[in-house]
Amino acid sequence: MAAIGDNSQLKAIVERIEHVEVEIKDLQTGRNEIYAEAKSHGYDVKALRTAVSRRKADANKRAEHEAQVDLYMEALASLVRP
């Protein structure tokens, strides 16, 4: 553990964290602006978010997940709604 008396290193670390937090906020704002632009062009933002999420996912894990969802949907289709 660093000595409490060494405030310059602590200050530098805190300032770096604060800088990264500002960058993250700016990037999130940029992402939201892109989604707003897509919406203004008639794209479905929810579908776009899903597409982006799927592209990030590992192909095998995504296929496994989608197969599980399909299985659940088939099981639910056999049930009669009240």
C-alpha positions as CSV (number, residue, x, y, z in Angstrom):
1,M,0.0,0.0,0.0
2,A,1.2,3.5,-0.9
3,A,2.1,5.8,1.9
4,I,-0.7,8.2,2.9
5,G,1.8,11.1,2.6
6,D,2.3,10.5,-1.1
7,N,-0.7,12.5,-2.3
8,S,0.7,13.4,-5.7
9,Q,0.4,9.8,-6.9
10,L,-3.1,9.5,-5.5
11,K,-4.1,12.7,-7.1
12,A,-2.8,11.6,-10.4
13,I,-4.7,8.3,-10.2
14,V,-8.0,10.1,-9.3
15,E,-7.5,12.6,-12.1
16,R,-7.0,9.8,-14.6
17,I,-10.1,8.0,-13.4
18,E,-12.1,11.2,-13.7
19,H,-10.7,11.8,-17.3
20,V,-11.8,8.3,-18.3
21,E,-15.2,8.8,-16.8
22,V,-15.7,11.9,-18.9
23,E,-14.5,10.0,-22.1
24,I,-17.0,7.3,-21.3
25,K,-19.9,9.8,-20.9
26,D,-18.9,11.5,-24.2
27,L,-18.8,8.1,-26.0
28,Q,-22.2,7.2,-24.5
29,T,-23.6,10.5,-25.7
30,G,-22.2,9.8,-29.2
31,R,-23.7,6.3,-29.3
32,N,-27.1,7.8,-28.3
33,E,-26.8,10.4,-31.1
34,I,-26.1,7.6,-33.6
35,Y,-29.2,5.7,-32.5
36,A,-31.3,8.9,-32.7
37,E,-30.0,9.4,-36.3
38,A,-30.9,5.9,-37.2
39,K,-34.4,6.4,-35.8
40,S,-34.8,9.6,-37.8
41,H,-34.0,7.5,-40.9
42,G,-36.7,5.0,-40.0
43,Y,-34.6,2.3,-38.4
44,D,-36.0,0.4,-35.4
45,V,-33.6,1.3,-32.5
46,K,-34.5,-1.8,-30.4
47,A,-33.7,-4.1,-33.4
48,L,-30.4,-2.2,-34.0
49,R,-29.4,-2.6,-30.3
50,T,-30.2,-6.3,-30.6
51,A,-28.2,-6.6,-33.8
52,V,-25.2,-4.9,-32.2
53,S,-25.4,-7.1,-29.1
54,R,-25.6,-10.2,-31.2
55,R,-22.5,-9.2,-33.3
56,K,-20.5,-8.7,-30.1
57,A,-21.5,-12.2,-28.8
58,D,-19.4,-15.3,-29.4
59,A,-21.0,-17.1,-32.3
60,N,-21.2,-20.5,-30.5
61,K,-22.7,-18.9,-27.4
62,R,-25.1,-17.0,-29.5
63,A,-26.2,-20.1,-31.3
64,E,-26.7,-21.9,-28.0
65,H,-28.7,-19.1,-26.6
66,E,-30.9,-18.8,-29.7
67,A,-31.5,-22.6,-29.7
68,Q,-32.6,-22.4,-26.1
69,V,-35.0,-19.6,-26.8
70,D,-36.4,-21.5,-29.7
71,L,-36.9,-24.6,-27.5
72,Y,-38.7,-22.4,-24.9
73,M,-40.9,-20.8,-27.6
74,E,-41.9,-24.3,-28.9
75,A,-42.8,-25.4,-25.4
76,L,-44.9,-22.3,-24.8
77,A,-46.6,-22.7,-28.2
78,S,-48.0,-26.1,-27.0
79,L,-49.7,-24.4,-24.0
80,V,-53.1,-23.0,-24.5
81,R,-53.6,-19.4,-23.4
82,P,-56.3,-18.8,-20.9
